[in-house]
Each structure stands twice: as C-alpha cells, then as structure tokens.
Amino acid sequence: MQKNSLLRTRTFSPLLILLLFFTGSHHVYAQYGVTPADIAKMESVSGVSLSEDGNYIAYTLNTPADPYLENLPNQNHLYVLDLSDGTTRAYFTHGSVSSVDFRPGTHTVSFLTQAGNGASQALYEIPLDGGQAEKIFEFDRSILSYTWHHDGNHIFFTAFDEPESSASPLPYTPQVFEENQPQRRGYITNISRENHPPHPIEIPGSIYLAEWSPDGSQIALSVAPTSSVDDSYMSQEVVILDYRTRSVIAEINNQGKLGQIAWSPNGARLALRAAATIHDPIDGRIHIVTSRGGTPQMIDTGFEGKYERISWLDDTTLQFLASESTASLLGTLPIDGSPRQIQFHGDAHAISTYSLNSAGDIAFIASTPSHPAELFLLRSGESQPERMTFHNPWLDSADLGRQEVISYSTRDGEYMIDGIIIYPTGYEQGTPVPLITVVHGGPEAHYSNGWLTSYSTPGQMAAAKGYAVFYPNYRGSTGRGTGFAFSSQADMAGKEFDDIVDGTDHLIGMGIADQNRIGVTGGSYGGYASAWMSTYYSDRFAAAVMFVGISNNLSKWGTSDIPDELYLVHARERMWSSDAKWMDYLRRSPVYWVDRAQTPILIMHGSEDTRVHPGQSLELYRHLKVRKPNLPVRLVWYPGEGHGNRRSSARLDYSLRMMEWFDTYLMTGDPSADLPHWDSPVPEKE
C-alpha cells in the first residue's frame, strides 16, 4: 500500500550520474537540474474515474519502460485511491489498461487490457476491496471501446471488422493502399449471460462515440463514412439508436469536428462538444439539440476560450472544463444563456480531464509548472482543489527554472499574443542567455501554464543547462475563441510564424534572450515552423531541431492521411484552383527558401509517419545537402515510429540528440562547429 505522503528524497541512478558528467556536452548539467534521464523515467497520471458514492478514485499512471532494457511504449497502470483513508493501491501493473470505469451496481472497477503477447484486448474487472483481475468478456477481435448500461450487465462496444483473407496463391500479400480498410463496428451484449452472442449494429460506416441514455432505452452514436483518419476528424454524424430494435430513430444534423456527446439527466436533450462550423479546426464549442433529432444550436457563442470537456449537472446546467489562453477553468454553464460560473480558475494548472459524480465532486488531472500530471479532487461547494497523488517525489528537491506567462503585441497590431517562458535555473535578471523557442503543432493547439517538459520539448532539461525556453501561442492557437483559431487559415507560414519571431524580439528587448543565440524546435506544424525559421527566417535563428515537420506543401498534401482536413480547416483553398495558388503553396514551403539557409538543423522523423510523410524531412535534408554543402545538417530516422516517438529508447535518444545539437550550435553560437561525431549520443548504462 502506497501512502500519498511519499518520501521526497533525491536519488541518483548510475545513468543519471553518467549523463551529468557526459563529456560530449559543451555545458554541464546543473547539479540538481532535470536531465533527459529524468524525463525518460517520468510518470504522470493519464486517466481518472470518480466513483458515484465519492469514496474511490480510479486512475491510470502512465509509466515508461526502461530505455536500456526495452524499446516499448509507455504503459498505463491501474491505481485506486481510497478517499476514506487517503491510501493509494496499485491494482493492475502487469499490462497497460484503458477505458477505466466503475461498473454500475457493483463494487468493482472495469477496464480493457491485453493479457499476454498476441492476445486480443478484452474487458476485465477487479474488486475494489482487492483481489485478482478477472476477464468478464472477450470478443473474437480486440475490443476498441465500451460503455456500461445502467444495469451493470449490458455493454455497447466497438471492434474492427474481421480483416479479409487473401485468395492469392502467392506466399505473401501486398497492401492495396486505402482499400478494404476495416470499419469500426458496434455491438450490444449482456455479459452476465454466458455464451451470449453480441448483437451487431447494422449501421453503415464506422462508429466512434457511444453514450447510453439515462434510462437505458436509447444510445447516441457518432458515425463516420469510413475508418479513415480524415473521416474520423471531419465527417462524424450523430444518430440515436433504439436499444431494443437497434434501429435509428433520430438523426442529428451536426457538422465538423466532434469530441463528445452527453445526455441530459431526463433524456430530453443532448449536448455536443463540437466545432462551430465545418471550417472550425477544433471541437471546442457547445451545441444543444433535442434527442428527437434536428439541428444543434450553439450556446455561449461569445466565449473567448475553448471547451475541453462537458457533463450535465442537471437538466438545465452543464459542468465544463475549458481553456482560456494559458489557464484552465472548471465551472458551470446554464443552457438558457445565463452567465457561466467559475468554480476554479487554474492560472498555474493545466487540467487535461475530469470525472464528476452526482454530488458535484470533481476529480481531475492537472500538471503545474513544478510537476507533471497528478490527481486532484475538488469537493462540491469548495473553491480550492486538493492534490491527491505525489508521483516523481524526487522533483521536490530538483532545481527548476522559474516559469511565467508573458504577453506581447504582434507587428501588425492585430493581436496580443500570450506565451510562456522558463528561465534558466539560477537566472540573474537582465542577463541575455541562449533561447530555445518551442513551437506547438496543429496549429490548433496551445500551451497551458503547466508542466512543459517532455522527451521532445526541452523545458526544464534546457533550463538546467543555462537556456531560457519560450512557448508562444501564436495566432491560430486554441484557447482564445473561434476568431483567433480561424485567424491563421489560408495564411500558412504567414502572420502566424511572424508572431513567433515577434515573441523572440520581445524577449530580446526584455534583456532575456541573446539575439545571436536564438534556437527553435517543434513537431508536426511546429516542425514546419522550425524548417521555416531555418530557411526563410534563417538570419534570426542560430540552431534548429525539426521533428516530423513539413518542408514542401505541394507534396505534403499528396502524401498525408488528412487531405480534406488540410483543406477545410487550414488552407481553405485547393492548390489546383489556379496557377497562382500552386505557386503560393510552393512559396509557403521551406524548400523554396533554402538559398537563405544558414541555420544548423537537426531533422528527425518516424519512418512510419502517415500524417507528415518522412519524405518531407528527406526533401529538406536533400535540398540542404546539395545546395548548402557546408551547412551542418543531419537527418535521423526512427524505425517503427510514426507521428511522434512512442517507445522508450527512441524517446531518450531523441532527447539527447536534441540537447546535444543545441549545446553544439546554440550554446556556443558557432555555426562552424563540427557535427557531433558519434553514432548515438546515449552513454552506456552501468
């Protein structure tokens, strides 16, 4: 049994000691600063479910594998916090779990997991008073998702179609691209009846979201035409299904991105967390519609933020989690147009999700500038939450760089941009230091004022080595209302990226950033920005690290798995609409501006990326190598990785390569320095 008041003692592993004194670095880590080895072992709370009686919180702890032993993805382990005595127990740690929930009418927790190599994902439960996890339902294929009927016996679940077998006599099967993709099918079954065959839902397309009505007589489903990523983003429509006949009895005329469906307690209405229009890049608005079908009506249209999660408190009031610039809000919203009420304003809490019971208690997950995601509890009627878990106790004695929110004006005067800066540990006011600018992806995303360090975002790793780290929420970011989110559309690499440079100028003017030692990094759209800054804006940036980024908008469109989303919520015009548009796409591509390039750039990419094809990195690398033969450039592939690294060894390798690149070219400010010469920057483990 693990007490919440964990012993907070700083310990050093042999790996950490090696990294502290790794001679390949030009700058020694701060004695107690955060290192890549620390980030490689960092745990964080990743999911939460509050019991209806308010006595238990089930949560998942995202736990990394040892990068020296296994190059495996993180696992989500199941823990339960008993609120009666404040103790936490590990309930399931020999596999990764998902979809954790309390089974209605029982004293158990249910979840999905795979037991053993090659096993299908099945439904398990474990008693709250202890014992072994028991498999309570398995299908002939992996279960993708499930939701409980209030009787605690019936479930609605989804699974992919069975793959078609090849009729070819040849001893191999080639892949026919984007054909015969399995659909996500829906089923209803009673798990209390042994050998009860699941009832298939005969609806064309792929089912994603599923929510039982409060009385259990109906199910609201979201259905897309196919299981393609593009359709899952842009084409989910909501239908109401009769539980007994399993036929569609109502249709909802929603459009655009969809994130959540919630029934009102009396079953008369649905609340959708969805896009404002088909061109909205996010599912951050609230729509209300009768459960008889029809067109949803958006409420709280003037909110200058983004709704992240919603629930019904009663038949006329919603509970919500929202982002407002760099802060997180928990509050309530009447659907009749009355003002929202704020329960908790998290200026220094980045809240990712919550779980609500009927008493109004809220268990939520949040990070802060001093720690990654932990579990918090806000009791009904209280104004301040209580932190309930204390993982990574060594952080309490680590030296962290101070973190604060800043604002600055854009050069065109249209917006004030919010950003976050982490100062170097032990920073002396007025001392210009090297600055790493970290650009978020999307661009429909934003940075909140929480924990901002991961394997690919340098944050406190860089602060420990003497860097300032800057996180700008440039135009097009979320958390600032629909107008701000739309403001970068049809202007790729235009004013949105100018905003980033304006932010570095602001920090230079404040005396924080050394104008000769400005660096940039980011992934996906942030990788696009990194490539843009190292070509078009190359005279401003001394080093760049580009991750899964865009270099050529012409070939990007032809190789991505989201061509319609790119058009509907980003470009807003087809490139073939005119000869001028083809050239516009090209001019907004970093490869077009390679002749300007003088920034040493490290390019890294997963070899199996379908969102931004690895060819995007190869194009920029090849242009630079041929046209700028004396420029330091390196391309690193990560085998088996996609749009971001999932596995432990690949993540640690990335962190070390990123930091060594900045140490070589940004800390020194010397673009003529030799490339780091080793095949791998990772030292051997003792």
C-alpha positions in Angstrom: 0.0 0.0 0.0 1.4 3.4 -1.0 0.7 6.4 1.1 0.2 9.8 -0.6 2.8 11.4 1.6 5.6 9.7 -0.3 9.2 10.1 0.9 10.7 13.0 -1.0 14.3 12.1 -1.3 16.6 12.9 -4.3 18.3 9.7 -5.6 20.7 9.4 -8.5 20.8 6.4 -10.8 24.1 5.3 -12.5 22.6 6.5 -15.8 21.9 10.0 -14.3 25.4 10.2 -13.0 26.8 9.4 -16.4 24.6 12.0 -18.0 25.6 14.6 -15.5 29.2 14.3 -16.5 28.8 13.2 -20.1 31.9 14.7 -21.8 30.2 15.1 -25.2 28.3 18.1 -23.9 29.7 21.6 -24.0 27.8 22.6 -20.9 27.5 20.5 -17.7 24.0 19.9 -16.3 23.0 21.8 -13.2 23.8 19.7 -10.1 20.1 19.1 -9.3 18.5 20.1 -12.6 16.2 18.0 -14.7 18.0 15.7 -17.2 16.9 13.6 -20.2 17.4 10.6 -17.9 14.8 12.0 -15.5 12.4 12.7 -18.3 12.9 9.1 -19.5 11.6 7.8 -16.2 8.9 10.4 -15.6 5.5 9.1 -14.6 2.2 11.0 -15.0 -1.4 10.5 -14.2 -3.3 9.9 -17.5 -6.9 8.9 -16.8 -9.4 9.3 -14.0 -12.8 7.9 -12.9 -14.6 9.0 -9.7 -17.0 6.5 -8.1 -20.6 7.6 -7.8 -20.5 7.4 -4.0 -17.4 9.6 -3.9 -15.4 7.1 -1.9 -12.9 6.0 -4.6 -10.9 7.5 -7.5 -9.6 5.0 -10.1 -6.8 6.4 -12.2 -4.1 5.3 -14.6 -0.5 6.1 -14.2 1.5 6.5 -17.4 4.7 4.6 -16.8 7.7 4.4 -19.1 9.8 1.3 -19.9 13.5 1.3 -19.1 15.0 2.6 -22.3 18.1 0.4 -21.8 16.1 -2.8 -21.5 13.0 -2.4 -23.7 12.2 0.0 -26.6 8.5 -0.2 -25.7 5.6 2.4 -25.5 4.6 3.6 -22.0 2.1 1.6 -20.1 -1.0 2.8 -18.3 -1.2 1.1 -14.9 -4.3 1.0 -12.8 -4.4 2.6 -9.3 -7.2 3.2 -6.9 -7.3 5.9 -4.3 -9.4 5.2 -1.2 -10.7 8.5 0.0 -11.7 7.2 3.4 -8.1 6.8 4.5 -6.1 8.6 1.7 -4.2 5.5 0.6 -3.4 4.5 -3.0 -3.1 0.9 -4.2 -1.7 -0.4 -7.4 -4.4 -2.7 -8.8 -3.1 -3.7 -12.2 0.6 -3.1 -13.3 1.5 -6.1 -15.4 0.0 -4.7 -18.6 -1.4 -1.5 -20.0 -5.1 -0.6 -19.3 -7.6 1.7 -20.9 -11.3 2.8 -20.6 -11.3 2.5 -16.8 -14.8 2.8 -15.3 -16.8 1.8 -12.2 -19.2 -1.0 -13.1 -22.7 0.1 -12.1 -24.3 -1.7 -9.2 -21.1 -3.5 -8.2 -18.1 -2.9 -6.1 -15.7 -3.3 -9.0 -13.6 -1.4 -11.5 -13.6 -2.4 -15.1 -11.0 -1.8 -17.8 -9.7 -3.0 -21.2 -6.3 -4.8 -21.5 -4.4 -7.4 -23.4 -3.3 -10.4 -21.3 -0.3 -11.9 -23.0 1.5 -11.4 -26.3 -0.8 -11.6 -29.3 -3.9 -11.7 -27.1 -7.0 -9.6 -28.1 -8.0 -6.7 -25.9 -10.8 -7.8 -23.6 -12.9 -6.5 -20.8 -11.7 -7.1 -17.2 -12.8 -6.2 -13.7 -11.2 -6.1 -10.3 -12.9 -5.8 -6.9 -12.4 -2.6 -5.0 -11.6 -4.5 -1.8 -8.7 -6.3 -3.6 -8.2 -9.5 -5.5 -7.2 -10.6 -9.0 -8.4 -9.0 -12.2 -10.9 -11.3 -13.9 -11.8 -11.4 -17.6 -15.5 -10.8 -17.9 -16.0 -10.5 -21.6 -13.9 -11.2 -24.7 -14.8 -10.9 -28.4 -13.2 -12.7 -31.3 -11.4 -9.4 -32.0 -9.9 -6.7 -29.8 -12.5 -4.5 -28.1 -11.8 -0.9 -29.0 -14.2 0.8 -26.6 -17.1 0.0 -24.3 -19.8 1.8 -22.3 -21.9 0.4 -19.5 -25.7 0.3 -19.4 -27.0 1.4 -16.0 -28.0 -2.2 -15.2 -24.3 -3.1 -15.0 -24.8 -6.1 -17.3 -25.2 -4.8 -20.8 -22.4 -3.0 -22.7 -22.2 -1.3 -26.0 -18.8 -2.0 -27.5 -16.9 -1.4 -30.8 -14.4 -3.6 -32.7 -13.0 -3.6 -36.2 -14.4 -5.8 -38.9 -12.6 -9.0 -39.4 -9.8 -8.5 -42.0 -10.4 -10.0 -45.4 -8.2 -13.0 -46.1 -6.3 -13.1 -49.3 -7.3 -15.5 -52.1 -3.9 -15.2 -53.8 -1.8 -18.4 -54.2 1.3 -16.3 -53.7 3.2 -16.7 -50.3 2.7 -13.0 -49.5 0.0 -10.4 -49.6 0.7 -6.9 -50.9 -1.1 -4.0 -49.4 -3.6 -2.2 -51.6 -3.5 1.4 -50.3 -6.6 2.8 -48.7 -8.8 -0.1 -49.9 -10.6 -2.7 -47.8 -10.0 -0.8 -44.6 -11.9 -2.4 -41.8 -14.8 -0.4 -40.3 -15.3 0.2 -36.6 -18.5 -1.8 -35.9 -20.8 -1.6 -32.9 -22.3 -4.4 -30.8 -24.6 -4.8 -27.8 -24.2 -7.8 -25.4 -25.2 -8.9 -22.0 -22.0 -10.1 -20.2 -24.0 -11.7 -17.4 -25.3 -14.4 -19.8 -22.7 -17.0 -20.6 -22.0 -17.5 -24.3 -24.5 -14.8 -25.2 -23.8 -13.8 -28.8 -23.3 -10.0 -29.3 -25.9 -8.2 -31.4 -24.3 -6.3 -34.3 -25.5 -2.8 -35.0 -26.3 -2.6 -38.7 -25.3 0.9 -39.5 -23.1 1.7 -42.5 -19.7 3.3 -41.6 -17.5 3.4 -38.6 -18.8 4.1 -35.0 -16.7 6.2 -32.7 -18.6 7.7 -29.8 -21.4 5.8 -27.9 -23.5 7.0 -25.0 -26.4 5.2 -23.3 -29.4 7.4 -22.5 -30.1 7.8 -18.7 -33.0 5.3 -18.8 -31.0 2.9 -21.0 -33.6 2.8 -23.8 -31.5 4.6 -26.4 -27.9 5.0 -27.5 -26.4 8.1 -29.1 -23.7 7.2 -31.6 -21.3 9.1 -33.8 -20.8 7.5 -37.2 -18.3 8.4 -40.0 -18.5 7.0 -43.6 -15.2 5.2 -43.3 -12.5 4.5 -40.7 -10.0 6.8 -42.4 -8.4 9.5 -40.2 -9.8 12.2 -42.4 -13.4 11.0 -42.0 -12.9 10.5 -38.2 -11.9 14.2 -38.0 -14.4 15.8 -40.4 -17.3 13.5 -41.0 -18.8 12.1 -37.8 -22.5 12.5 -37.6 -24.7 11.7 -34.6 -27.7 9.3 -34.7 -30.0 7.9 -31.9 -30.4 4.2 -31.8 -33.3 2.3 -30.1 -31.8 -0.2 -27.7 -34.4 -3.0 -28.3 -34.8 -2.7 -32.1 -31.3 -1.5 -32.7 -32.7 0.8 -35.5 -32.0 4.5 -36.0 -34.9 6.6 -34.6 -33.4 10.1 -34.8 -30.6 11.9 -36.7 -28.6 15.0 -35.6 -27.6 17.4 -38.3 -24.1 18.3 -36.9 -21.2 19.3 -39.0 -17.4 19.4 -38.5 -15.3 18.0 -35.7 -16.9 16.2 -32.8 -15.4 15.4 -29.5 -18.2 14.4 -27.1 -21.8 13.5 -26.7 -23.7 13.9 -23.3 -27.3 13.1 -22.4 -29.3 15.4 -20.1 -30.4 13.5 -17.0 -34.1 13.5 -18.2 -33.0 12.2 -21.7 -34.7 15.1 -23.5 -31.5 16.8 -24.8 -28.0 16.1 -26.0 -25.0 18.4 -25.5 -22.3 18.1 -28.1 -18.8 19.4 -27.7 -18.1 20.1 -31.3 -16.9 22.5 -34.0 -18.6 25.8 -34.6 -18.7 25.1 -38.3 -17.2 22.7 -40.8 -14.2 25.1 -41.0 -13.6 25.2 -37.3 -10.2 23.5 -36.6 -11.3 22.3 -33.1 -14.2 20.6 -31.3 -14.3 23.3 -28.6 -17.8 24.7 -28.7 -21.1 23.6 -27.0 -24.2 22.7 -29.0 -27.6 21.7 -27.6 -30.2 19.6 -29.5 -33.3 17.7 -28.7 -32.9 13.9 -28.5 -35.7 13.7 -31.2 -33.1 14.9 -33.7 -32.6 18.1 -35.6 -30.0 20.8 -35.9 -27.9 21.6 -32.9 -27.8 25.2 -31.6 -24.5 26.6 -30.3 -24.6 28.3 -26.9 -22.2 30.7 -25.2 -21.1 31.9 -28.6 -19.0 34.8 -27.2 -16.8 32.7 -25.0 -13.1 33.6 -25.8 -11.8 30.2 -24.8 -12.2 26.5 -25.7 -14.4 23.9 -24.0 -12.4 20.8 -23.3 -15.0 18.6 -21.6 -18.6 18.8 -20.6 -21.1 16.9 -18.4 -24.7 17.6 -17.2 -25.2 18.7 -13.6 -29.0 18.8 -14.0 -31.4 19.2 -16.9 -30.6 22.9 -17.4 -26.9 23.2 -16.4 -23.6 21.9 -17.7 -20.4 21.2 -15.9 -17.4 22.2 -18.0 -13.6 22.2 -18.3 -12.3 25.0 -20.5 -9.0 26.5 -21.6 -8.7 30.3 -21.6 -5.3 31.3 -23.0 -2.7 29.6 -20.8 -5.2 28.9 -17.9 -7.7 26.1 -17.2 -11.2 26.7 -15.9 -13.7 24.5 -14.1 -17.2 25.8 -13.9 -20.9 25.5 -14.7 -22.9 26.9 -17.6 -26.7 27.2 -17.7 -28.1 26.4 -21.2 -30.6 29.3 -21.1 -27.9 31.9 -21.7 -27.3 32.9 -18.1 -23.7 33.6 -17.2 -21.2 30.8 -16.6 -20.0 30.4 -13.0 -16.3 29.6 -12.4 -15.5 27.1 -9.6 -11.8 27.0 -10.1 -9.5 29.2 -12.2 -6.3 27.4 -12.7 -3.7 30.1 -13.7 -0.9 27.6 -13.0 -2.8 24.3 -13.5 -3.1 22.7 -16.9 -6.1 20.5 -16.5 -6.5 17.7 -19.0 -9.7 15.9 -18.0 -12.1 15.3 -15.1 -14.7 12.9 -13.7 -17.9 14.1 -12.0 -20.3 12.4 -9.7 -24.0 13.3 -9.0 -23.0 15.1 -5.7 -20.9 17.6 -7.8 -17.5 16.3 -6.7 -14.8 16.6 -9.4 -11.7 14.5 -9.7 -9.4 16.0 -12.2 -5.9 15.6 -13.7 -3.6 18.6 -13.9 0.0 19.5 -14.2 1.7 22.6 -12.8 5.0 24.4 -13.6 6.6 22.3 -10.9 5.3 18.8 -11.7 3.7 16.7 -14.5 0.1 15.4 -14.4 -1.2 14.4 -10.9 -4.6 13.7 -9.5 -6.7 16.5 -7.8 -10.1 16.5 -6.0 -12.4 19.5 -5.8 -15.3 18.7 -3.5 -18.7 20.2 -4.2 -19.0 23.7 -2.8 -15.3 24.1 -2.3 -13.1 26.6 -4.2 -9.7 25.1 -3.9 -8.8 21.5 -5.0 -6.6 19.1 -3.0 -3.7 17.4 -4.7 -4.2 13.7 -4.1 -1.1 12.0 -5.6 2.6 12.7 -5.4 4.4 10.7 -8.1 8.0 11.6 -9.1 8.9 12.7 -5.5 12.5 13.5 -6.5 11.2 16.6 -8.3 10.6 18.3 -4.9 14.4 18.6 -4.5 15.2 19.4 -8.1 16.3 22.9 -9.2 13.7 24.1 -11.6 13.7 27.2 -13.8 11.1 29.8 -12.9 8.1 29.8 -15.3 5.8 32.7 -16.1 3.2 33.9 -18.6 4.1 36.8 -20.9 2.2 38.8 -23.5 3.4 40.9 -26.4 1.9 42.7 -29.4 2.2 41.4 -33.0 3.9 43.6 -35.6 0.7 44.3 -37.4 -1.0 45.3 -34.1 -3.9 42.9 -34.6 -3.3 40.7 -31.5 -1.7 40.4 -28.2 0.0 37.0 -28.1 0.3 35.1 -24.9 3.3 32.8 -24.3 5.2 31.1 -21.5 8.9 31.4 -20.6 11.0 29.2 -18.5 14.1 30.9 -17.2 17.4 29.2 -16.7 17.9 27.8 -13.2 19.6 30.5 -11.1 18.9 33.2 -13.7 20.2 36.6 -12.9 17.8 39.4 -14.1 19.0 41.3 -17.1 21.4 38.7 -18.3 21.0 37.7 -22.0 21.0 33.9 -22.4 20.5 31.5 -25.3 16.8 31.0 -26.0 15.1 27.9 -27.4 11.7 28.6 -29.0 9.3 25.7 -28.8 6.5 25.8 -31.4 3.4 23.7 -30.8 1.8 21.7 -33.5 -1.6 21.9 -35.0 -1.7 24.9 -35.3 -4.9 24.1 -33.5 -3.3 23.6 -30.1 -1.9 25.8 -27.3 0.4 25.7 -24.3 -1.1 26.0 -20.9 0.8 27.1 -17.8 1.6 23.6 -16.5 4.4 21.1 -16.9 6.1 21.9 -20.2 8.9 19.3 -20.4 8.8 16.0 -22.4 11.2 14.0 -24.5 10.8 16.4 -27.4 10.1 19.7 -25.6 13.3 20.8 -23.8 11.7 22.8 -21.0 13.4 22.1 -17.7 16.1 20.0 -19.3 17.3 23.1 -21.1 16.8 25.4 -18.1 19.2 23.2 -16.2 21.9 23.8 -18.8 21.5 27.6 -18.9 18.9 28.1 -21.6 15.7 30.1 -21.5 12.8 28.3 -23.2 9.9 30.1 -24.9 6.5 28.7 -25.7 4.4 31.1 -27.9 0.7 30.7 -28.5 0.8 32.3 -32.0 -2.3 33.2 -33.9 -4.3 30.1 -34.9 -3.8 28.6 -31.4 -6.7 27.4 -29.3 -7.9 28.8 -26.0 -8.6 32.2 -27.4 -12.1 31.8 -29.1 -13.1 30.9 -32.6 -11.9 34.1 -34.2 -8.3 33.6 -33.0 -8.4 29.9 -34.0 -9.6 30.9 -37.5 -7.1 33.8 -37.8 -4.3 31.7 -39.4 -6.4 30.0 -42.0 -5.4 30.5 -45.6 -2.1 32.1 -44.5 0.2 29.2 -43.8 3.6 30.3 -42.6 2.5 33.9 -42.9 1.5 36.1 -39.9 1.3 33.0 -37.6 5.0 32.4 -37.9 5.8 36.2 -37.8 4.1 36.1 -34.4 6.8 33.7 -33.2 9.6 35.9 -34.4 7.9 38.9 -32.7 8.0 36.9 -29.5 11.7 36.4 -29.7 12.2 40.1 -30.4 10.1 40.8 -27.3 12.4 38.6 -25.2 15.5 40.2 -26.7 14.0 43.6 -25.8 13.4 42.5 -22.2 17.1 41.6 -21.9 16.4 37.9 -21.5 17.4 36.5 -24.9 20.8 36.8 -26.6 19.9 37.9 -30.1 22.8 35.9 -31.6 21.8 32.7 -29.9 18.1 32.1 -30.7 17.1 28.5 -31.4 13.8 26.8 -32.5 12.3 23.4 -32.2 8.9 21.8 -32.6 7.0 18.8 -34.0 4.4 18.5 -36.8 3.2 22.0 -37.5 5.9 23.1 -35.0 8.4 21.2 -37.2 7.1 23.2 -40.2 7.8 26.3 -38.2 11.3 25.0 -37.3 12.0 24.4 -41.0 10.6 27.9 -41.9 12.8 29.6 -39.2 15.9 27.8 -40.5 15.3 28.9 -44.1 13.0 31.9 -44.6 14.0 33.5 -41.2 17.4 31.9 -41.1 19.2 35.1 -40.3 17.3 35.2 -37.0 18.0 31.6 -35.7 21.3 30.0 -34.7 20.1 26.4 -34.4 17.0 24.3 -35.2 15.7 20.9 -34.4 12.9 19.9 -36.7 10.6 16.9 -35.8 8.1 15.2 -38.1 7.8 18.6 -39.9 6.6 19.9 -43.2 9.0 21.2 -45.9 7.0 21.2 -49.1 3.3 22.0 -49.1 2.8 20.6 -52.5 4.0 17.1 -51.7 2.6 17.3 -48.2 -0.9 17.4 -49.5 -0.3 14.4 -51.7 1.2 12.2 -49.0 -0.8 13.0 -45.9 -3.7 11.0 -44.4 -5.8 14.2 -43.8 -6.1 15.9 -47.2 -9.7 17.1 -46.5 -8.9 18.4 -43.1 -5.9 20.3 -44.5 -8.3 22.0 -47.0 -11.3 22.6 -44.7 -9.6 24.0 -41.6 -6.2 25.2 -42.8 -5.7 26.1 -46.4 -9.4 26.8 -47.2 -8.5 26.7 -51.0 -7.4 23.9 -53.2 -3.9 24.2 -54.6 -5.2 23.4 -58.1 -7.7 26.2 -58.1 -5.4 28.4 -60.1 -1.8 28.5 -61.3 -1.1 31.3 -58.8 -2.3 29.0 -56.0 0.2 26.3 -56.9 3.0 28.9 -56.6 1.5 30.2 -53.4 1.7 26.7 -51.8 5.3 26.4 -53.0 6.4 29.9 -51.7 5.0 28.9 -48.3 7.3 25.9 -48.2 10.7 25.9 -46.5 12.3 24.1 -49.5 11.6 27.2 -51.6 13.8 29.3 -49.3 16.8 27.0 -48.9 19.1 29.6 -50.6 18.6 31.7 -47.4 19.5 28.8 -45.1 22.4 29.3 -42.7 21.0 27.7 -39.6 22.4 24.3 -38.5 19.5 22.0 -38.4 18.9 18.5 -37.0 16.0 16.8 -38.7 14.3 13.8 -37.0 11.3 11.7 -38.2 9.5 8.5 -37.6 9.9 6.1 -40.5 6.2 5.1 -40.4 4.6 8.5 -40.2 1.4 8.8 -42.2 0.4 12.3 -41.0 3.5 14.0 -42.3 5.3 11.6 -44.6 9.0 11.0 -43.8 9.7 12.3 -47.3 9.0 15.8 -46.0 12.2 15.6 -43.9 14.1 13.9 -46.7 13.2 16.7 -49.1 14.6 19.4 -46.8 17.7 17.4 -46.0 18.4 16.7 -49.7 18.0 20.3 -50.7 20.2 21.5 -47.9 22.9 18.9 -48.5 23.1 19.6 -52.2 22.6 23.4 -52.2 24.3 24.2 -48.9 27.1 21.6 -48.6 28.9 23.4 -45.8 25.8 23.8 -43.6 25.6 21.5 -40.6 22.6 19.3 -41.2 21.7 15.8 -40.0 18.7 13.5 -40.7 17.7 10.8 -38.2 15.1 8.2 -38.9 13.3 6.4 -36.0 12.4 2.9 -37.3 8.8 1.8 -36.5 7.8 5.2 -35.1 5.0 7.3 -36.6 4.0 10.9 -36.0 6.0 11.2 -32.8 8.0 8.7 -30.9 6.1 6.3 -28.7 8.9 4.0 -27.5 11.2 4.5 -24.5 14.6 4.1 -26.2 13.6 6.2 -29.2 12.4 8.9 -26.8 15.6 9.1 -24.8 17.7 9.0 -27.9 15.7 12.0 -29.2 16.1 14.0 -26.0 19.9 13.6 -26.0 20.3 14.3 -29.7 18.2 17.5 -29.4 20.1 18.8 -26.4 23.5 18.0 -27.9 22.6 19.8 -31.1 21.6 22.9 -29.2 24.7 22.6 -27.0 26.9 22.4 -30.1 25.4 25.2 -32.2 23.2 27.4 -29.9 25.0 27.5 -26.5 28.2 28.3 -28.4 26.6 30.4 -31.1 29.2 28.9 -33.5 27.6 27.7 -36.8 31.0 26.4 -38.0 31.3 23.8 -35.2 31.8 20.2 -36.3 28.8 17.9 -36.3 28.6 15.7 -33.2 30.6 12.7 -34.3 29.2 9.7 -32.5 26.6 7.4 -34.0 24.5 7.5 -30.8 24.6 10.2 -28.1 23.4 7.7 -25.5 26.1 6.6 -23.0 26.3 3.0 -21.9 24.4 2.1 -18.7 26.4 0.9 -15.8 
